[in-house]
Amino acid sequence: MAASVEVRDLEHAYGANRVVRGLGFTLDTGQIGCLLGPSGCGKTTVLRCLAGFEPISAGTIALSGRAVSEPGRLTPPEHRRIGMVFQEYALFPHLTVAGNIGFGLSQRAAPERAERVAEMVAMVGLAGADNVYPHELSGGQQQRVALARALAPEPDLLLLDEPFSNLDIDLRERLSIEVRAIIKRSGTTAILVTHDQHEAFSLADEIGIMHGGRIEQWDTAYNLYHRPATRFIADFVGQGVFVRGVATGPRHLATELGELDADQPLPLAGGEPVDVLLRPDDIVHDDDSPWHAEIAGKAFRGAHFLYTLKLESGTQVLSLVPSHHNHAIGEKIGIRLAIDHVIAFPAAV
């Protein structure tokens, strides 16, 4: 599959402030990528560079095999065949749904334009709403109109800038799944920028975790969660706690909850203190286990409780337990480790 987006050694600075540092990734045609990271990590700046709103000081951006950004050379946004969906939707209040979707199709003949608008209205699930105005729509419906408008001219690349941040959490999760389906049906390559990992996991095929202007790992959601390349990613993605242990061999370590075997050699010397990442799904409730922990907190999640457990050392860990195991705060329960991917880093000072 051909690369639709190729970014190599990208650098960008505002004056003396280097915001993006040696960043690179590729995205195949028809794939959905995501730049995920905390505020200030540089992800929105990368999106603006991709769109052609910002020049770059080093590196190359190529779209569909054509270099569009290099130092001293900038292809304007209108010549990049890019569609954009903004955080605030930016719909035209005086235009109907059909008018908004067809806004970028003025160069097409009227019958062709009408056919494309009808196709997009159906694709985003708004059939019958052609003549409705934006203020008559819900937030989720407005988002779909913005998406349809961006996809209508058949762009080579779709950019989505924090597209769900104005929506409530339940609608955000449901709509992100719907938006993924719509983009996949269109066959358009897309890049999402967000600080919300649930959005990233729901929408993207591949995700780049950004930190300090760099991508620390470009990978699938599964690998980012279970095989984080750096301590920052391990801490940023998902829920988890670091528990102190000791490396006892190239692939072995010991913790207060027993010994563990890593599936990859550990970058640690024998006898060296380590911090072991424990996710809530790594700790299983087991009444027959020799290890016990005190319930220090609990949060009901429907099918599960998320328990905060206090170990003998005083360290607190998290555990997802089926909700028919309803234990009281202060109660002690048996637990054991059930880890498929052992992740450990040199102990923090």
N, C-alpha and C positions, 0 to 999 in steps of 0.2 A: 504494500500500500504506500502511495507517495506521501511525502511530508507536505502538509498544507501550511504549517507554520514552523519556521526554523529560526531560533534566536541563538546567536553565538556571541559570547564574551561581552554582553551588553553592559555599558556604563552610562550613568546619567548623574548629573550634579546640578544643584541650585547654588551657584556661586562656588564657595569652598566646601559646601556640604555634599558629599558623595552619597546619593540616595540609593543608587543601584550599583552593585559591584561585581563585575565579571559573571553576570547571570546568563544562563543558557538552558534551552530545552527545545524539544521538537514535538510536534503534534501531527498525527496522521489525519488524512482527509476523512471527514465524517465523525471524528472523535470529539469528545467534550473534555477539555482540560480545565483545571482550576488553579488559581494562585491563592493560597490560603495562608493567613498569618495574622498576627495581632496588628493593631493600629500602629502606624509609623514604620512598618517593615519595608515599605516601598512598592507594595503590590499595585496600588492605584497608579503610581508613576509608570510602572511597566505597561499597564493597560493604555495609558495615554501615549506612550511611545509606540505601541502597536497600532493605535488608531491614527498616528501621525500628528497628534496635537503637540508633541514635545520632540525636539531634536535629540540625538544621542551623541555622546562624546567619544565613544569607542564601541567596537563590535558591529554586528550586522543583524538586521531583521529582514527575513525573506518570507514572502507570502506566495504560495503556489509556485515556488521556484524562482520568484522574481524579487531581487533586493529592493526594498522600499525605504530602508533607513540605513544610512552609513554616516560616519563623521563628514560633515559638510554637504551631505546630500539627503534631501527629505522629500519623498513623494507625498503630495497633499492628501488629506483624508478623503476628499471626494474622488480621488483616482485610485483608491485602494480596494474598492469593492468590499466595503465593510459595513455591517449593520450594527447598530448599538441599542441596547436597552439600558436606560438609566435608572438610578435609584428612585427618582421622583416621577418616572414614566414620561413626563414632558408631552402629554397629549394636548392637542389643540382643542380648547373648550368649545370653539364655535363650529367645529366639524363633527359630523356623526362618526359612528364606528367605521362605516364604509369610507368616509372622507379621510379619516386618519390613516387607515390602512393603505389607501390608494395615493397618499400624499407623495410618495417617492416614485410614482409610476407615471408621471406627467409626460414622459417621452414616448409612452406606448399609445397605440391607437385606442380609442374609446372602448370598442368591443373587447379587445385583448385585456385592457385595464379592468373592465368590469368582471371579466372571467377570472382574472387573478385575484381580485378582491373577494369574490364569492368563494373561491377555493380556500383562501386564507381564513375567512370567517368560519367556514366549516371545519378547517383543521384545528382551530383553537377552541372549538366548541361553543361558538356564539351565533349559531344559525338563528335567524329571525331577529337579530339585534342590529341589523345593518343601519337602521335610521335612528338609533338611540344615541344620545349625547353622553360624553364622559361622566358628567355629574350625576347621571341616572344609573351608573354602574357601580358595583361593589369594587373594593380595592383589588380583589383577585381578578375580576373581569377586566378592569383597567390594565392590569399587568398583562393579560392575554392580548389585549388590543395593541399594547406597546410591542409585544413580541411579534405579533402578526405584521405590524407595520415594518419592523426591522427585517423580517424574513421575506416580505413581499417582493423586493427587487432581486431576490435570489443572490445574496451576497456570498462571496467566497469564505468569509469569516464573520461570525457573530460574536460581539463582545458584550458581556453582561456585567454591569458595575453595581455590586451590592443590590441585586434586583428585588430582594424580598425584605429588606430591612424595615420598610414601613408597614409590614403586615404582622398580625399577631402570630404567635408560635404555631398554633394548630394549623392555620391557613398556610403558613410558610412551608411547613413540612409537606402538606398535601399538594400545594401548588408546585413545589420543586420537583416532585415526581411527575406531575402533569407536564411541566415545562420540558423536562428531559424527554418524555415521550414525543412531544411536538417537535423538538429539535431533531431527534433521531428520525422521525418520519420525513422531515424535510431533507435529511442528508447533509445538513450544513455543519461545517466545523465550527466549534464554539469554544470560547474561553470565558470563564466566570471568575470574578474577583470577589472574595468574601472573607470575613473573619469568623464565620459560623461554620464549624466543621460538619454539622448535621446537613446543611445545605450542600456543602462540598461532597459529602458521602452520597447524598441522594442523587445529585446531578452528574457528577464527573466520572469519566473513565479513568483519568489519570490526574493526580494532584501534586502540585509543587508546594512544599512547606517553605515559606519565606521567613527569614530572620536576618536582620541587619543588612538588608539590601541584597541578600543572596538566596538562592534555592538550596536548602540543606538536603532535600531528598525529593526526587520526582518519581512517583510510584503510584500503585493502586492503593485504595483506602485500606484494604486488608493488610498489605505489607506495612503501611504507615502505622497501623495500630499494633500489629503483632511483631513486626521486624523494624522498629525505628532505628535509623542510622546514627542518630545523635541523642544525647541526653535531653536537649531542648525539645526535640520531636516527641520523645517518650513522655515528657511532662506536658506538652501542649495538646497532643492528640488523645482523646478519650479521657477516662478517669483512671487514676492509678496512684500508687504510693511506692516510694523507694524504701526498701527494708535492708538494713545492714547485714552483710554476710562476709565470708572469707573464701577466696579462691583456693581450692585444695588440689587442683590439677588443671591441665589444658582445657578440659571440658567439664570440670566439676567444681561445685561450690557448696558451701554449707551455710544454712541459715537457722534461726531459732525454730523454724517450722520444718526442719529436716534438710536432707541433702538433695541437690538438683543436678541433673545432667543437661548440659547445653547441646543444641544440635549443631552449633558452630564453635570452633575454638575461641576461647575468651581472650581478649587482648590484655591479659593480666598475668602477673607472675604468681606462682604458688605462695600462699600465705599472705597475699595482699588483700587489704580490706576492699570490699566491693559494695555497691548499691544495686540491689536487685529490684527490677520493676515488677510489681504485683498489680494486676488488673482485678476488678471486682469479680470477673468470671474465672479467675485463677484460684480462688479460694472457695472450697466446697464445704457445705455443712455436712458433718459426718459424726453421728453420736458415738461411733466406735473408735474414733481417732484418739490417740494418746495426747494430742495437742488441743488445748482449750483456749478460748478467748472470751472476754467479757463484752457484752453488748453495751456500747457507749452511746449509740444513736441509731435511729431507724427512720427510713422514709418509705412510705407505701407507694409502690409503682404499679399497682394492679396485679399483674401476674407474679410480681416479685416484691420483696423488700430489699432495699439497699441498706445493709447494716454497716455501721461503723463499729469495728471490733478493736478492743484493746488487748494487745498481747502481753505476755508475762513481763517483757522488758519495758512496757509502757508505750511501745510503738503502736500507732493506730493504722489499721488497714481497712479496706472496703470489701464487702462480699455481697453478691447477688444471690438471694435465697428464695425459693418458691414461697409464695405468700401464705400457703397453708401452714408454714412453720412460723407461727406468730409468737415471738419471744419477747419478754419484757426487758426494758432497760435495766442493766445491772446483772442480768442472768448470764451464766456462763454456758457456752455451747461448744461441742466438739467441732473442730475444723481440720481440713487437710488441704495440701496444695495439689492442684491438677493443672499443670502448666504444659502446654504443647510447645511454646516458644519461650525459652529462657533468655531474658535480656538483662545484661548487667554492665555497669560502667564503673570505672575507678571511683572509689568512695569520695564524696565531696568533703571538703575540709570542714 
